[in-house]
Amino acid sequence: MSQTDLVSLRRRLHRKPEVAWTEFYTTASIVDELDRIGVDALFVGPDALDGEKRMAVPDDETLAAALERAREAGANPDTLAKLEGGYTGAVAVLEKGEGPTVALRVDIDGLPQRESSDDAHLPAREGFRSEHEGQMHACGHDAHATIGLGVLERIKESEFEGTFKVLFQPAEEVVGGGRAMAESGHLDDVDYLLAIHVGLDHPTGEIVAGIDGFLAVTQFRATFHGHPGHAGAAPEEGKNAVQAMAAAVQNLYGISRHSDGETRVNTGRVGGGTASNIIPEEAFIHGEVRGKTSDLRDYMWTRAQEVLEGAATMHGCDLELTIEGEAPSATSDEALVDIVYDLSENVDGVTSRMRRDDLGGSEDATYLMQYVQERGGLAAYVGVGTSHPGGHHTATFDVEEATLGIGVETVSGAILDIAATRP
């Protein structure tokens, strides 16, 4: 694909962002491109992932509405039929003779974020602002999908020898899709895995050969079930679920941090009750814990469960606890970092390079990295800088479009070098 083609495709995806497990139009558009390019094997929907390992899947009504919206937008009905029930995503495979199996993972979902309509915002000014009000590609996954397709076409046209796979993964933003794709079987024979992300506060032209510092994360929903009562006439008859929730929030933030490294806790969304004169019988917390390592995350999660259970017991409530998203920590392998760093020096548009940098957040590509590494393979997470005018997950986030070509050249070049050198 030319730079013009890359820009056009990315803008088309940007117009129709879809949040986790509703990436129907996005997946269908990717499949259309894969059919155009021509691949040796294509796995879509349930064939692309382990459906039982999906996390944070929306309810049936939400999925059905998003599917219908994609149908009305002109998405291929045959592809949509394979995606029903929220089985989004795809895996494309090129077979090019004897050699290693190299994979590239790109994520494809958007965020529940309203996009800026200000003319200073390029997508609004140029007419490719989100058409799905309240949803937006505010983290660059439209660029990731585009780069993945560009790399696939470049590898197909190259002298690459071996097997090349591109994994178009849904539901990264809720850390709900990585495990389902990691355990799909498509990674069982992978020798080398690359994952990518644009931006991350690195400017256009800068390449980070290995991103590290992933915080392992567990996202949860805690629901407290109490008993209603008249707040004026008989308050003693109620079991106040909001009291249990409030005690839990206070005490979650009181969990002792760990001396071995960074730990985090957050109660991002809470609620409960129905009226001021009714003892509330139900309340909830949407929260998360994180750790510098998976062990530190596990420490925080164990303590969080104790706090939640204690708060429920203190106020005579029952606790319903569900993990909604989860991802481990991971580290990029030095041998792949070396290849990406050395190769990027000669890529047009690359003006600066870094060997490594810390993410400081969480990402479920770590499931795929860990899966490959535990089976003797190597993995690295590559940063492709873009000078975004707004921060990630904000209404004014955008991808500088020169990034697309730089990403394709860097990643495809690295894949060719990996296959040639087999580190």
N, C-alpha and C positions, 0 to 999 in steps of 0.2 A: 504493500500500500504506500502511496505517496503521502507526503505531509498533508496535502489537501484532503486526501481520503481519510486520513487519521482524524483530522479536525472535524470533518463532516460526520463521521461515525460517532465520535465522542459527543458532539453537540446533539445528535439524535438521541443518544442514551440519556444525556443530561436533561432533555425535555420531559422525560417520563421516568423519574426516579421511583423506585419501589422498595419498601422496607422489608425486613427479614421475612422470608418464606412466601412473599407475594411477588417475587421478581419474575412474573409471568411474561410480560412484554420484553423485559430485558433478556431473559433466557431465550425466548423465541427469536429475538433479533440476533443474538449470538449464534444460534443454530443456523439462521439464514446465512450469516457470514461464513460459517464453517462449511456449509454446503457449497457456497461459491468458491471457497479456497480449495476444498476437496481434501478429506482426511481418510485414513484407512479404517478407523473405527470411531464411532461417536456414541457416547452413552448419555442419555438424557433422563431427567427426573429420577424415579426410583432406581434406575440402573446406574446413576452417577454417585449415589451415596447410600449409606445405611440409614434407612428411614427411621428405624427404632432408636437411633442415637441422636436424632434431632432434638434441640432444646429451644424453648421459648417460641413454640409454634402458635400462631394466632388461632382464634376459634373458627369454626366452620363458616360462619356467616361472613366474617372478615375475608377469609380466603375466597369464598364464592364471589363476593363483590369485586375483589381485585382481579379475579380471573375474567369476570364479565367486562371489566374496564379494559383489560388487555385485548379481549376479543373485539370490542367496539373500536379499539385503536388500530385494528387491522392485523394483529398478530396471527401467524399461521395457525389455523384451527387444529391441524394434525399435531403440531408441537404442543399446543395448549392442552390437548387431550392427555398427553403424557405427564403433564405437570399438575393435574388436578389433585387437590388435597395438600398443596404446598410443597410438592416435591420438585423444587426448582434447582437450577444448576445444571452443569454439563461437564463432561470430560471428553476431550478430543485427543486422538492418538495418531501419530505418524510413524510408520514402520519404514526405516531406511537402511536395512541391512544389518550386518553384525556390528555390535558395539554396545556401549552402556545405555541404560535407560535413564534419561534426564527428564525432570518434570518442572513445570512452572505453575505456581499457584497464584491466582488473582481473585480478588473478591469483587462482588457485583452489586451489593445492596446499597440503598440510600438510607436517609435518616428522617425521623419525624420532625423536620425543621422547616419553617416557612422561609422561602427564598426572598431576598431583597428585590424590590421592584424599582429601586432608584436607578436612574440612567447612568450613574457612575459605576454601576455593577455591569460588567461586560455582558453576561448572559441576558440581562434585561434590555440593554441597549441594542444588542445584536439579534434579539428575537429568539433566543433559545433558553429562556428562563423556564423553570419547572412549570409544567401544565397541571401537575398534581398538587393543588394547594395544600400546604402543610407538610409536604414531603419534598426532600431536596437531596441532591448529591453534594453534601456539604463536607465530604472527606476525600473525594477524588476517586471513588470506585468506578465511576464512568471512565476515567482515564486508565485505570488498571485494566478493565475489560478490553478497552481499545488497544492498549499496549500488548496484552496477551494475544489478541488476534493478529496484530502486526508482527509479533515475534513468530507466531506459528507460520504465517505466510513466508516470512524470511527464511525460516529453517527449512520449510518445504522446498524452497528454491535454491538452497545451499547444497554443499557437499557433505553435510552432516551425515555421519554413519552411526546408526544405532536406533533407538526408539525414543521419541519425544512425545511428552504428554503435556497438555495444558488443562489445569483443573480450574473451572470457573465456579468458585465457591459462593453459595448464598449465606446470608445471616451472620456476617462477621460482626456487625455493629451490636448485636446482642450476645456475642460470643456463643452463638448457638449452632453454627454450621460446621466448624472445624473438625470436631470429633466425628460427625457423621460422614464427612468426606475422608478423613484419615482412615477410618475403619471400613471403608467401602470395598476394599480389595484392590483398588487401583494403585495403591502405593506399595503393594507387597513386593514388586520387582524393581522399585525405583532405587537407583544407585546414588543419584544426586538430585537435590531439590533446591530450587530458588523460589523465594517469595518476594514481592515488591510492594513498595508504598511510595507515593509521591508526596512531596512537601516535607512535613515533619520539621518545619522551621528551617529548612535548608533551601537556598535560593536556586532558581533555574540555572542549570549548568554545573551544579555540584552533585557528585555521586558519593554516597556512603556505602562502602563495599560490604560492611557487615553491621547491621543494627542489632544491639543487645539490650540488656536492661529491661526485658519484658517482666512486668509484674504478673505473677500468677493470680487468678481472680476466681471467686465464686460469687455469683449473683443469686439472690434468693427472694422469695416472697414468704413472709410469715403472716398467717391469718389467725387472729385470736377470736375464739368463739365463747361468748359469755351468756348471760341471761338477762332479758329485759325486765324493767320494773318502772313504776311511776316515780319520777325523781322527787316529787313533792310528797305524795301520800305514803309511799312505802319504799324508800331508797334501799333499805336493808335487804329487800327481796331480790335485788338485781346483782348480777356479776358483771362488773364494768370492764368491757373489752378495751375501751379507750385508755383506762387507767393502766391496764396491762401493757398496751402498746407504748404509752408514754414512759412507763418504767423501763421498758426494754430499750427504747431509744436512748434514754439517759445513760443506762448502764453499758450499752454497746460502745459508746464513746469512752467509757471508763476502762475498757479492756487494756491491760498493761501491754505496752509495746515490747518488742523482742530485741535483745541485745545483739542478735546475729545479723540483723539487717532491717531494711525498710518494711513496715507493715502499715496497712490502711484499713479504715472502716468508714462506711457512709450509709446513712439512711436517706436515700434520695427522694422517696415519695412515701407519705403516710396518710392515713385517713380512717374514718369510721364514724358511726353514729348516724342517727336520722333526724333527731329533733332535740331541742334544749331541755325538754321535760321528760325525756325517755332515757333510762339507763341504757347506754349503747351495748348491744349484744354482739356486735362484730366490729373489728378494726383490723387494719393491715399495715405492714411495712414492706416496701420494696427497698432492699438494701444490698450491700456488697462488702466483701472483705478482699484484701489483696496482700501479697507478700512478694518480697524480692526473689524468693525461691518458692517452689511448690510446697516444701516443708513449712516455710513460714506462713504461707497462705493456709495450710492445713491447721497450723496452730491457731490462727485467728478464727477459722471456721469452727473449730472445736469449742473455743471459748465463746463464740457468738451463739452457738446452739445452747450452751449452758445458760447464758444470759436470757435468751428467749424463753427457754423452758422454765427458768426460775421466775420470770415476770408473769408467765401464765399461771403458775402454781400460786404465786403470791396473791393473785386477784381471783382465784377460783375459776379460771378460764381453761379451755382446751386450746392446744396449739396445733395448727396445720402448717407444715413447713415444706416448701418445694424449692429445689434448685432450678433456676430459670436459665442460667448460663454459666459456663465454666471453661477455663483454659489454664494450662500449666505455664511455667517459665521455659525459656529456651536460650541457647547461645549459638551464634553463627560459627561454623567450623573454619579454622584458620586457613586451610588449604583452598577453600572456595573464596574466602575474603581476598587472598593473594591474587587469585585469577581475576576477580572483578576489579580490584584496585589497579592491577597492571594493565588490563585491557582498556579500561576507561580513559587512560591517558591519551589514547589516539582516536577517541570518538569525537566527531564534529559536534561542537556545541558544549562540550565539557570544558569548564574553565577552572574547576577546583575539585579536589578529591580528598576524602577522609577514609582512613581504614575502618574505623569503628565509631559508633556513637550510641548512647543510651536512649531508648524510646521513652522510658518513664511512665508508660501506660501499659495496657494489656492488648493482646491480639491473639485470636485463636488459630492463626497460622502455626503457632507453637505446637498444637496437636500434630500437625503434619510433619513439622520439623522433628519433633521427638519420635514420631512413629518411624521415620526413615533412619534416624540416628540409632535407635535401639536395635535396628536390624542390620547395622554395620555400614549404612550409607552416610553421606555428608549432606548438610543443609546450611543455607545462609539466607538471611533476610536483607534485601538490598534497598537502600533509600535512593530515590531519584528526585532531586530537588526541584521545587517549583516555587516561584515567587508569588504566593497567594496573598491577595490584598486583605483578606479577613482570616482570622484563625480557623483551624479545623472546627467543624461542628457549629459554625456561625452562619448567619444569613448572607454574609458577603464573601464567603469562601469561593474561590475560583482557581482553576488550574491554568497557568500560563501555557499556551498551546505549543510552544517550542519544546516543552517537556516531552510531548508524545513521541516525536522523532528521536530525541535523545534517549528516551527509555527503550524504544525498540532496538536502536543500534547497540546500546550498552548490554542489554540482556541477551539479545541474539548473539552478539560477539562473545559474551561470556560462555554461553551454552556451546558454541562451536569450540572454544578453547577447552572447556571441560571435557568434551567428547574426545578431543584430540590428545589431551595430556593424561586423562584419567587419573586425577590426583589421589 
